[in-house]
Amino acid sequence: MVLQAGKGQLTTSVVRVLVATAVPAERDAVAGAFALPGAEVIAAGVGPALAAAGTATALTRAALEGAPYDLVVSAGIAGGFAPDAPVGSLVVADEITAADLGAETPDGFLPVTELGFGTVTHRPPEALVREIAAATAARPGAVLTVSTVTGTAVRAAWLRKRHPTALAEAMEGFGVAEAAGAHRTPVLELRAISNPVGPRDRAAWRIGDALAALADGFGKLAPVLESWNPHDQ
């Protein structure tokens, strides 16, 4: 909730937040902990395309109803780059980057921006990222969006070399950010780490622990957003 001056008096307004997760389990973990009036939590689907479509639909509906959102948050579980983002920790994105949007060439991978069009990175509000990191103990860093989850040590090392500040890898953040950008709405990404990025070892995944960490983070998020003024961005 923010205070706004209006005709000689202060009025209050609720910060409207849309949280986009991939699957119902993530949605339920967030919704059960996120006690913020004016917030909506949706399961938009897995992958950047469904995430973008679901987020854009919700944003458009809210705008047409005359109650647009002030902030969009991509949220869920993710793979973490060891040792900086261990299993059970939280990561808040200071950049949301599409890691595999581009073209393979004989000289290596070229991001779409080097092909002369598009974008590959969205940057959340810096001050808000700092406040969320302080409130939730989330580690700030890049969160990569991929269409194919990393399953080898070679690819994990390649991603980290190209993106040295990367802490996590997921599949929806960039799609959510593209939808938010089209509506000129600020975006965040908050992820709980369920497994290391690299060779797939399902037995080592800690999905329950990650969902609990996600819920804990969102339980601490409401006071930050209640005092945040989107008009200062």
HUCORKA-V615278 format. One record per residue. N is the residue number from 1. OMEGA is omega in degrees with one decimal (* if undefined). D_CENTER is the distance of its C-alpha to the mean C-alpha in whole Angstrom. Layout:
N	OMEGA	D_CENTER
N	OMEGA	D_CENTER
This chain:
1	179.9	22
2	177.5	23
3	179.6	27
4	177.4	28
5	178.3	31
6	177.0	33
7	173.8	37
8	178.3	38
9	178.2	36
10	175.7	32
11	180.0	30
12	176.2	27
13	-179.7	24
14	174.8	21
15	-178.2	18
16	-175.3	16
17	172.5	13
18	176.5	11
19	-179.6	9
20	173.6	8
21	179.2	9
22	-170.3	11
23	-177.8	14
24	-179.3	16
25	176.8	16
26	178.7	13
27	-176.6	13
28	178.3	16
29	179.0	15
30	-174.7	13
31	-178.9	16
32	-175.6	18
33	-169.7	17
34	-176.3	15
35	179.4	19
36	176.2	18
37	179.0	20
38	179.8	19
39	173.1	15
40	179.3	15
41	-178.0	13
42	168.3	13
43	-171.6	13
44	-179.3	13
45	-175.9	14
46	176.7	13
47	-174.7	13
48	-176.9	12
49	178.5	15
50	179.1	15
51	178.9	11
52	-177.7	12
53	-179.0	15
54	179.0	14
55	179.8	12
56	178.7	15
57	-179.9	17
58	179.2	16
59	-179.5	16
60	178.8	19
61	-179.0	21
62	179.5	20
63	-179.8	21
64	177.9	24
65	179.5	25
66	-179.9	25
67	-176.1	22
68	177.8	19
69	177.1	16
70	-174.6	15
71	173.8	11
72	179.2	8
73	169.7	5
74	-172.7	3
75	176.9	5
76	176.8	8
77	-174.5	10
78	168.5	10
79	-179.7	13
80	176.9	14
81	179.4	16
82	-0.4	19
83	-169.8	21
84	-179.5	18
85	-176.8	15
86	178.0	18
87	-179.4	17
88	179.9	17
89	176.5	15
90	176.3	11
91	172.7	9
92	-173.2	7
93	166.1	7
94	165.8	10
95	180.0	9
96	-168.3	7
97	172.8	10
98	-171.0	12
99	-175.6	14
100	176.7	17
101	-176.6	17
102	-175.4	21
103	170.3	24
104	177.9	26
105	176.2	30
106	-179.8	33
107	179.5	31
108	-175.8	28
109	173.6	24
110	174.9	24
111	-175.0	20
112	179.6	21
113	178.9	21
114	172.5	24
115	172.7	26
116	178.9	26
117	174.1	23
118	176.5	20
119	177.8	17
120	-175.4	14
121	170.0	12
122	-177.3	10
123	176.5	11
124	178.5	9
125	-172.8	12
126	-177.2	14
127	-179.6	16
128	176.4	13
129	179.8	11
130	-178.9	15
131	179.3	15
132	177.5	12
133	-179.6	13
134	-175.9	17
135	-172.3	17
136	-173.7	15
137	175.1	16
138	178.6	12
139	178.8	13
140	178.5	12
141	179.8	11
142	170.1	10
143	-177.4	8
144	171.8	10
145	178.7	10
146	173.4	13
147	176.1	15
148	-177.7	17
149	179.6	16
150	-179.5	18
151	179.7	21
152	176.5	24
153	-179.6	24
154	179.7	25
155	177.7	22
156	179.0	20
157	178.2	22
158	178.9	22
159	-177.9	18
160	177.5	19
161	179.7	22
162	-176.5	20
163	-172.0	17
164	177.9	18
165	-177.2	16
166	175.9	13
167	-173.7	12
168	177.6	10
169	176.3	11
170	-172.2	9
171	-171.7	10
172	-169.1	8
173	-177.1	5
174	177.0	8
175	176.9	10
176	-178.5	8
177	177.6	8
178	178.0	11
179	178.7	12
180	179.4	11
181	178.5	13
182	178.1	16
183	-179.5	16
184	-179.2	16
185	177.7	13
186	-176.8	11
187	172.4	7
188	168.8	5
189	179.4	2
190	-175.0	5
191	172.3	7
192	-172.1	10
193	-179.4	13
194	-175.1	15
195	175.0	17
196	170.7	18
197	-179.9	17
198	-178.3	21
199	-176.0	23
200	177.9	23
201	-174.2	24
202	-179.3	23
203	-177.9	26
204	179.9	24
205	179.9	20
206	-175.4	20
207	179.4	18
208	178.5	19
209	-179.7	19
210	177.5	15
211	177.0	15
212	177.9	17
213	177.5	15
214	178.3	12
215	179.5	14
216	179.1	16
217	-179.6	13
218	174.6	12
219	179.7	16
220	-173.0	16
221	-173.2	14
222	-179.2	16
223	178.6	19
224	-176.1	16
225	177.7	15
226	-179.0	19
227	-178.2	20
228	178.5	18
229	-177.8	19
230	-178.0	17
231	176.9	21
232	-175.3	21
233	*	18
